[in-house]
């Protein structure tokens, strides 16, 4: 399915505003959400909007939401609450919610009861439908607050307004079939749909030709790319195909599921200079009993076997992971197994979360008797272990030279920050003229999760 510009929306907007209306679009959540927001902005620009960062001057405010954890939802509702006075002062202001949260019935009910000034909701992957929604609102004056159907179509050629001139997201598949017991994603984004390899390759070539230096392939489970399609192409085959495109660029990807991560994928990473030597592989827990209740469909031994193979096949490869603490029924023994796994793998980055009950998931119905204080103590212990691990892991890098992509300013004045091939961040003395360039950096010191370096 191809995107087609909505000329009717262009006419209605021009007649209604008599000028280019202004829009604010904010993203809450993962990289997929950020990429969806880029599409929302691209579509708005395509039908005549201009973008602004000032809510007080906007004609339209859109929040692109995340439903993976309760904290993310509370942030959205908090930001919506802050718009009440703005709506009262300017009743013509349109306020919309899009993304994963709107697929939850409880969200729509809460909007109707507590946030009646919200005008419309739009489903995930629905950027191409936004013009129709705006026309409906402006011509009928009716609110569009109903749980939208989950999109099953893959829409190509949707215009984008990318956030960076040298880093780009490229989705290769949408949705998820894993049905982990704690996860709401399959309920709000639907089942897996892979894009055609030819469409991915065409977009990838265009990004390289436009000078993008880092391209991140996105999917709820990139390892399952191609499953159920007529093309006899798996994720590793897709990586090899993209790496044949000439140019100066690096490829990252996320997120991988351990049950679908293969030795073939590891060998592919080891065999190409275009593929970053870093693998984000969420383990969630080191306890087989907890993993079984999570419906993760692998064991800690399976996970460690792949990590050991990867370390042998590609010694420079680094690993990061997600760990969930306090899953229903997690015992002290279960948690200690997670700590032991973290120590054995040696993650350079660890994203830790306390279990968050999500409505409609299996885990929401599982008995959870562990006090929150105990869960907090566990996660603090895990963070302490990780802080000690990264200092130990990074010590051998001191004095060595690595290539990094300069992606922004450092935390101190007069410094810049560069992302290494292994995903570590290095801060060094430099200026904005280096932004978007690959530079050689000598590592001088380790300051927590950030390295200190100098231009080599």
SVG drawing of the C-alpha trace seen along z (x, -y; Angstrom):
<svg xmlns="http://www.w3.org/2000/svg" viewBox="-21 -33 69 57">
<polyline fill="none" stroke="black" stroke-width="0.4" points="0.0,0.0 1.4,-3.4 0.9,-6.7 -1.1,-9.2 -1.2,-12.9 -4.6,-13.9 -5.6,-16.9 -8.9,-17.2 -7.1,-17.8 -4.9,-20.5 -8.1,-22.4 -9.9,-22.1 -6.9,-23.3 -6.2,-26.2 -9.9,-27.3 -10.2,-26.9 -6.9,-28.6 -6.1,-30.9 -2.4,-30.3 0.0,-27.5 -1.3,-26.1 1.3,-25.2 1.7,-21.7 3.6,-20.4 4.3,-16.6 5.9,-15.0 7.1,-11.3 6.9,-9.2 8.6,-5.8 10.8,-3.7 12.8,-4.3 9.8,-2.9 7.7,-5.7 10.3,-8.3 10.2,-7.0 6.4,-7.1 6.6,-10.7 8.9,-11.5 6.2,-10.2 3.5,-12.2 5.5,-15.3 6.2,-14.4 2.5,-14.0 1.6,-17.2 4.2,-19.1 2.8,-17.4 -0.7,-18.8 0.3,-22.3 1.3,-22.5 4.4,-24.1 6.1,-22.7 6.8,-24.6 8.2,-23.7 5.9,-26.2 2.6,-24.7 1.1,-28.1 1.2,-29.1 0.2,-25.7 -3.1,-24.9 -2.5,-21.2 -0.8,-19.3 -0.2,-15.6 1.3,-13.2 2.6,-9.9 2.3,-7.5 3.8,-4.4 1.9,-1.7 4.8,0.6 5.1,-0.6 2.7,-2.4 5.3,-5.2 5.2,-6.1 1.4,-6.4 1.4,-8.6 3.9,-11.0 1.4,-11.3 -1.5,-12.0 0.5,-14.5 1.4,-16.4 -2.2,-16.2 -3.3,-17.8 -0.9,-20.7 -2.8,-21.5 -6.2,-22.1 -5.6,-25.8 -4.3,-26.2 -7.5,-24.7 -9.7,-26.9 -7.8,-30.0 -8.0,-28.8 -10.9,-26.5 -9.9,-26.2 -6.7,-24.3 -6.8,-20.7 -5.4,-18.1 -4.8,-14.5 -3.3,-11.3 -1.8,-8.6 0.4,-5.5 0.0,-2.5 -2.0,-3.9 -5.0,-4.6 -5.5,-0.9 -6.4,-0.4 -10.0,-0.8 -9.1,-2.1 -7.2,-5.0 -10.3,-6.1 -12.5,-5.9 -10.1,-8.0 -9.9,-10.6 -13.7,-10.9 -14.0,-11.2 -10.9,-13.3 -9.6,-14.9 -12.7,-15.9 -10.7,-18.6 -8.9,-15.9 -10.3,-16.0 -9.1,-12.8 -7.1,-9.6 -5.0,-7.9 -3.7,-4.3 -0.1,-3.3 1.3,-3.2 -1.6,-5.5 0.3,-8.6 -1.3,-8.4 -4.8,-8.5 -4.1,-11.7 -5.3,-14.0 -8.7,-12.2 -9.0,-12.6 -8.3,-16.3 -10.8,-16.8 -13.4,-14.9 -12.8,-17.1 -12.8,-20.4 -15.9,-19.7 -18.1,-18.0 -16.8,-19.5 -17.3,-16.1 -14.7,-14.4 -13.0,-11.2 -12.6,-9.3 -12.9,-5.6 -10.6,-2.7 -9.3,-2.5 -8.8,0.8 -5.2,2.1 -3.6,1.4 -2.5,4.5 -1.4,2.7 2.2,1.8 2.1,-1.7 5.1,-2.6 6.5,-6.0 5.0,-7.9 6.8,-11.3 9.2,-11.8 10.7,-14.8 13.8,-13.1 15.2,-14.4 18.8,-14.1 20.7,-14.8 23.2,-11.9 21.3,-9.3 18.2,-7.6 15.7,-4.9 14.5,-2.4 11.7,-0.1 11.8,3.4 8.8,5.0 5.9,4.1 4.0,5.9 4.9,8.9 3.8,12.6 5.8,13.5 3.0,12.8 5.3,12.5 3.1,12.7 3.9,9.2 3.9,7.3 1.1,5.3 2.8,4.8 0.9,7.5 -2.4,6.2 -1.8,2.6 0.4,3.1 -0.9,6.4 0.9,9.4 4.2,9.4 4.2,7.8 7.5,7.6 8.2,5.0 9.2,6.3 13.0,6.5 13.0,4.4 11.2,1.5 13.7,1.7 16.6,1.7 15.3,-1.2 14.9,-3.3 18.3,-2.2 20.0,-3.2 18.3,-6.6 19.5,-7.2 23.1,-6.3 23.0,-8.5 21.7,-11.4 24.7,-11.1 23.3,-9.3 26.1,-7.8 24.2,-5.6 21.1,-3.7 19.2,-1.7 16.9,1.1 13.8,1.2 11.2,3.9 9.5,5.2 11.6,8.4 14.0,7.8 15.2,11.4 11.9,12.7 12.0,10.5 10.7,12.4 8.7,15.0 5.4,15.7 6.4,13.9 6.8,15.3 10.4,14.1 12.9,16.7 14.9,14.1 15.6,14.1 17.1,11.3 20.7,12.3 20.1,12.4 18.6,8.9 21.7,7.6 24.0,9.1 22.0,7.5 22.1,4.1 25.8,4.3 26.5,4.7 25.4,1.1 28.6,-1.0 29.2,-4.0 30.4,-5.2 27.9,-4.1 27.2,-1.9 24.1,0.3 22.6,0.9 19.4,2.8 16.9,3.4 15.3,5.1 16.4,8.7 14.6,11.6 16.9,14.2 14.8,17.1 15.3,15.9 18.9,14.7 21.0,17.2 24.6,18.1 24.1,17.1 23.3,13.6 26.4,13.5 28.5,14.7 26.9,12.0 27.8,9.3 31.4,10.6 31.8,10.7 30.9,7.1 32.5,3.8 29.2,2.0 27.6,3.8 28.2,2.3 29.9,4.7 27.2,4.4 24.2,6.6 21.2,5.5 19.7,8.8 17.0,8.5 17.3,11.3 14.8,10.1 15.7,12.7 18.4,15.2 15.9,17.6 14.5,20.4 11.4,20.5 10.7,16.8 11.5,17.0 9.0,19.8 6.3,17.8 7.2,14.8 6.6,17.1 10.0,16.1 10.6,19.5 14.3,19.8 16.4,20.7 19.3,18.9 21.5,21.7 20.2,21.0 21.0,17.3 24.5,17.9 25.3,20.5 24.7,17.8 26.7,15.2 29.6,17.6 29.5,18.4 29.3,14.7 32.3,13.9 34.3,16.5 33.1,15.6 33.5,11.8 35.7,11.0 35.1,7.2 31.3,7.6 29.7,5.9 26.4,6.7 23.5,4.7 20.3,6.0 17.0,5.3 16.3,6.8 13.0,6.9 13.1,7.0 10.2,8.1 8.3,10.1 5.4,11.9 6.7,14.8 10.4,13.8 12.2,15.1 15.6,14.0 17.1,17.1 15.6,16.2 17.0,12.7 20.5,14.0 20.5,16.1 19.9,12.9 22.8,11.2 25.0,14.2 24.1,14.0 24.8,10.3 28.2,10.9 29.0,13.8 27.9,11.9 29.5,8.6 27.0,6.1 28.4,2.7 24.9,1.3 21.9,2.6 18.4,1.2 16.6,2.2 12.9,2.0 10.7,2.9 7.8,5.1 4.8,2.9 1.4,4.5 -0.3,3.9 -4.0,4.4 -5.0,7.3 -1.7,9.2 -1.4,12.7 1.1,11.3 -1.5,8.8 -3.4,11.8 -0.4,13.5 0.0,13.3 2.5,10.6 3.3,10.7 6.8,9.1 6.8,5.7 7.8,2.7 10.6,1.9 12.1,5.3 11.9,4.8 13.6,1.4 16.4,2.9 17.0,5.6 17.2,3.1 19.6,0.9 21.8,3.9 21.7,4.8 22.7,1.3 25.6,1.4 26.8,4.6 26.5,3.2 28.4,0.0 31.3,2.1 31.2,4.3 31.4,1.5 34.5,0.0 36.1,3.5 35.1,4.1 36.3,0.8 39.8,0.7 41.4,2.6 40.2,-0.1 42.3,-2.8 45.1,-4.0 43.5,-2.4 42.1,-4.2 38.5,-3.7 36.4,-5.3 33.2,-7.1 30.4,-9.0 30.0,-12.5 26.4,-12.8 26.1,-15.8 27.5,-18.0 29.1,-16.5 28.0,-17.2 30.8,-19.7 31.3,-23.0 33.6,-22.7 33.2,-18.9 31.4,-16.7 30.1,-13.2 30.7,-10.3 29.2,-6.9 31.7,-4.1 31.1,-1.0 30.5,0.9 27.8,-1.6 29.8,-3.2 29.7,-7.0 33.0,-9.0 33.2,-12.6 36.2,-14.6 37.3,-18.2 35.9,-19.4 33.4,-21.7 30.2,-21.4 32.1,-21.3 32.7,-17.6 29.0,-16.8 28.0,-13.9 31.5,-12.9 33.5,-9.7 36.5,-10.6 39.4,-8.6 39.4,-8.8 41.9,-7.6 40.3,-6.4 41.8,-8.2 39.6,-7.2 36.3,-5.5 33.7,-7.7 30.9,-5.3 29.0,-4.4 30.7,-7.2 34.3,-7.1 36.6,-10.1 38.9,-10.5 40.9,-12.8 41.0,-13.1 43.7,-10.9"/>
</svg>
